[in-house]
Amino acid sequence: MTLPGHDQSRFPLRMEWGPTGAQAVTADYAVVVDVLSFTTTLSVAIERGIEVFPFRWRDARAAEHAVRHGATLAVGRFEALTRGNARHVSLSPASLSEVEGIERLVLPSPNGSTIAFALADSGAQVLGACLRNAGAVARWLAPKVADGASVVVVPAGERWHDGTLRPAVEDLWGAGAVLAGLVGEDEAGTGASPEAWMAVAAWQGTRMPADLLRCASGLELTEVGFVADVEIAAQHDVSEVVPLLVGESFRDGADHQPPTPRLRRVGS
């Protein structure tokens, strides 16, 4: 049960963290942000014309899901390294940017996928955003907001070893980059929740790519040889794709315009 005020329903632009936040703060449109690396990998795949099937689990069920949809299964970064020169697709956005001949891809991501489907279960139209396509997503949403739609942006965060949420600063920056394109001239802050404004302020104070390379998640990847993934994730507004979750898969919003969800009145 969401406590009064915690759902941010008096504001059309909202922000809340992780899977629990995705269930607590609903809206007509919902944007999941997982900069390192689910939504960055997603953006790269969509750019290359690949239909992406997110999946909650990284086990045998993912392989079965890929077979069911006639899709290629993306493997983990480290598993890909052990395969040498074998043909494979991995969760690394840098490696995915080089693949050819892939039309459908199952992308296992317990955190990002769980959030995406939780948001979809709430009735929202779900989008995926990262720094690479933050502006494109904001521009896609702007006319909907102008028509009265509400938007919640959900930074995915990471997990500590005990399973609790670790708010990841890179996802806060990504959320802020999307929201910065939506707050417009609303200097009084009446259209965005304080939580949303906090994300915008965090984004406006960043220095890319240095901050992404030096934050905890960035260091975790760079120290084990995946600096290229971080550098790709740090690119801002280099992509025009708008990944939309349609059924079980993400497709480019430029190619698919779903029905407008039933709009919730602000404050309801």
N, C-alpha and C positions, 0 to 999 in steps of 0.2 A: 504494500500500500504506500502510495506517495503522499508525503505530508503536504498540507496546504502551503502553497508558495514554492515548493521544491520543483513543481512541474514547469515553472517559468511561463505559464500559459497567458499571463497578461502581456507578454512581449511576442511579437511575430518572429523575431530572430533569437535563437536560443543556443546554448552550448552546454553539454554535459559529458562526463567521462565514461568510457568503457561499457561493457555489456549491461551492467546494472543501470547506468545512466541512460542507455538506449531504451530500456524498458520504462524508466521513470519519467523521462521527458520526451513526449511524443510531438509530432507535427505532421503537416501535410507532406512535406519533403524532408528527407533525412540524408545527411552526408556523412559517410564514414571516412575517417582520415587515419591512415597507418603508414607514415612516411617511410619507415624502415622496417618492412619494405612492401607490405601487401598492396597498398593502393598505388605505390610507385610502379611496382611490377605490373599491376593491372593496367595502368595508363600506357606503359610501354607495349603491352600485348595488344590493347585496343588500337593503338597507333599502327600496328602492323597487321590490322584486319583480323585479329584472332578473337573468336568468341570465348569468353572466360567463364568457367563454371567454378565458383568458389565452393570449397568443401570444408566442413568443420574438423575433420579428423585426418591425421597423418598416419594411417595404418592400412591394412588390407582393404578396408572399406573404400578408401580413395581409389585404389586400382579398380575395384568393381564398379565404382561410379564412372570412371573413365571409360571402361568397356561399354557400359550401358548407354553412354552418350556418344560413342565413337570418337572419343577425345584422347589426346595425349596427356599423360600424367606428369606434372612438374615434380621433380625430386628436390630434396634439400640441397643447400649449397655444398655441404661437406660430402654428401653422397655423390654429387656430380663430380667432385674432384677425384674420387676414388675410381671413377669409371674411365679415366684416361681419355683416349680419343674416341670413345664410343659415342654414338649419336644420342643426345639427351637434351632435355629442356629442364632448366632448374628454376628455383624461386629467385635467383639472382637477376635483378633487372638488367645488369650489364650483359649477362650471357643471353638473356632473352632477346636483347636488341639485335643479336646476330643470327637468330634462327631463321630458317626458311622452310616453307612448305607445311606450316602448321595452321590448321583452320579452327580447331577447337582445343581448349586447354583446361584441364582440371587443376585448380590452384589451391592446394591444401593450406589453410590458415586458420587454426583454431580460434584465434582472437578476432581477426578481421571478418572472417566468414560468419562466426557466431553473431557478431554485432550486426552485420548486414541482414541476416535472416531474422534476427529479433526485431529490427526496425521494420522489415517488410511485414512481419506478423502483426505489427501495430496498425497496419493499413497505410503506411507512408510509401511514397515513391522513393526508392533508395538510389543514391548516387555514390560514386567513389571519387575521392579527391586527394591530391597530394600537392606539393609545391609546383610540380611541373604543369599542372592543369588547373590550378586554383582560380585563375582569372576566367578561364573558359566556363568552369562550373558556376561561378558567380554570375557571369553574363547570361547563362542559360536560365538561372533561377530568378534573376532580377525582374523580368516581366510578370512572373508568377507572384512574386512578393508584392509588386505594384497592384496586382489584382486582388490582393487580400490573403494570399497563402502564407502559411507559417513554415519556418525552416528550423530544424535543429541540426547542428553540426556536432558530431561525436568523435573526438580524438580517442583512438583505441587504447593508447597506453601499452605498457608491457606487463609482465608478471614477475613478481619476486619468487624465490624458490618455494615459499609456502603457499603460492597460488593467489596471493592478494595482489591488487592492482598497484602497479608502479606507474604513476603519471609520468609519461615520457615527454620531455620538453619539445622534441621535434614534432610530435603530433599536436601539441598546443600551437606551435608556430604554423603548422599546416591549416589547422582550424581557423586561426586568425587571418591567414592569407585569403581564405575563402570569404570569411565574414567582412574583411576589409573592403571587398568588392561589392558588398551589399548594404553596408551602413550609409554609404553615400554622404550626403550633407547633413545627416542627422546628428548634429553636434550636441544636441540636448540629451541624446541617448534614449529618447522615448520609444524608439522602435526596437532596440536591442537590449537584452537582459544585461545586467552587470557582468555576468559570467561571459557573455559573448564579447562585451567590450574589453574585458581582461585579456581574452585571446587576441583581439586586434592589437592591443597595446604591446603584448608580448611579441607579436610578429613584427610590428613597426620598430622594435628595438633590436632586431637581429642583424647580424653581419654574415651574409652567405658568400662562399661556402664554409668560411672558417668556423662559425659556430656549430654547424652540423658535424663537421669533422671532429670537433673537440668535445661535443656533448657525450654523455655516458654511452648512449646507443651507438653513436658514430665511432667512438673509440673502440667499442666492443667489436665492431666489424673491421675497422682498419687494422687493428692489431692482429687479426687472423687472416689478413690478405685480401679483404674485400673493399678496399678503398674506392674502387671504381663504382661500386654500388652506391656508396655514400655520395660521391661526386655527381652521379646521375640524379640522385634524390634531391640534391641541393639546387638543381637547375629550376629557376622560377619562371613560370609562364612561357615555357617553350613548346607546349602542346595545346591543341585545340579540342582534344577529345573530351567527351562527357560520358563516362561510363554509367549506364543505367542498368539496374537489376530488373530484368524482365523474366519472370518465372524463376528458373534456376540459374540463369546466366546473365552476365554483364555484356551489354552491347553499346555501341556508340550512339549517344542521343541525337547526333546529327542524322542518323539513319533510321531512328525509331522514335516516334513521338507517342508515348502511351497516353491513355485517357487521363485527364486531370483528376486527381483524387478529390474526394468530397472535402471541401474546405471547412476547417474548424474555425469558428469565430474566436478571435483573440479574447482571452479572459474566460473562455468556456472550459 
